[in-house]
Amino acid sequence: MKIDFNNINEFDISHKQALSNNKNHISFSEILKSSLLKVNQLQLESQKLNEQLAIGNVDNVHQVVIAAQKAELALQFTIQIRNKILDAYNEIIRMSI
């Protein structure tokens, strides 16, 4: 199954914010930080909707499920990026000089 990430606008916003800070220079740490903040925001939004559902303040259950799926997908994507970074780091460490 191929996943197309070209349509994800939430993560694109963070890159545009990093660009607006300094138009000639985008640091990896700024992009990483803004992306992690967005993942955290999605997790917090999902948790808030789950709490509201538990106390009966949510009429649309679909909204809660969609928020949970967005948060889960963003977290899985972040974990995979972390794994790739660690694999690259380990590969560099194994190189002989």
N, C-alpha and C positions, 0 to 999 in steps of 0.2 A: 504494500500500500504506500503510495507516494503522497506526502503531505506538502501542500503548497503554502509556504509562509509569506508569499508576496502580498497577500490580502490582509495581513495582520497590521492594523493601523496603530494599535496601542504602543507597540515597540518602535514604530517609526516616529512617533511623537517625541520619544526620548532622544532619538538621534537628532531631530530638528532642534531640540532645546540645546543639545551640546553644540550644534553648529551655530546657533545664535549667540552663544557665549563668546566664541572666538571663531570668526569665519575662516581664518586661514589654518587653524590648528584644531584637530580633534584628538584628544588623548583617549587611549584605550581605557584608562581608569574612569574617565567621565562617562563613557558609553556603558561600561560595566556597572558603575554605580547607579546610573539612571535606570538601567534595565532591572537591576536587583530591587530598586525602590518600586518599580512598576509591578514586579512579581509579588512583592510584599503587600502592595496596595490591593492587588487582586485577592490575595489570601485573606486580608482583613475584611474586604467587602463580602467575600463568601462566608466568613465566620459571622459577620453581622447579620446577613440574611438568614443563616441557619438559626441564630438565636431568635430572630424575629419570627421565624416559622415555628419554633418550639413554643413560643408564648402566644401564638395565634394572630400575630399582626400582619401576616402576609397572605394576600388573597390569591396570588398567582404563584403556584408551586413551580411552574416552568422557569420563572425568573431565578429561583433559588438553585435549581438544577443546572441551569446555564452558567450561573456565576461559579458554581462548584466545579464544573467542567473546565471553564476558562482558567480558574486558579490551578487545577490539577495539571492541565496541559502546560501552562507556563512554568510550573514547578518541575515537571518532567523534562521540559526543554532546557531549563537552567541546570538540572542535574547532569544531563547529557553533555552540555557545554563544559561543565566542571570536569567531567570524566575525560573529555577530549584534551582539555588543558593539562590535566595530570598525566595522561598518556604521553603528550608531547614533552612535558618536563622530564618524565622518566626516560624517554628516548634520548633526550639531550644528555642526561646524567650518564647513560650507558655508553655514550660516544667516547672513544679513546682519542687522546690528543697526541 
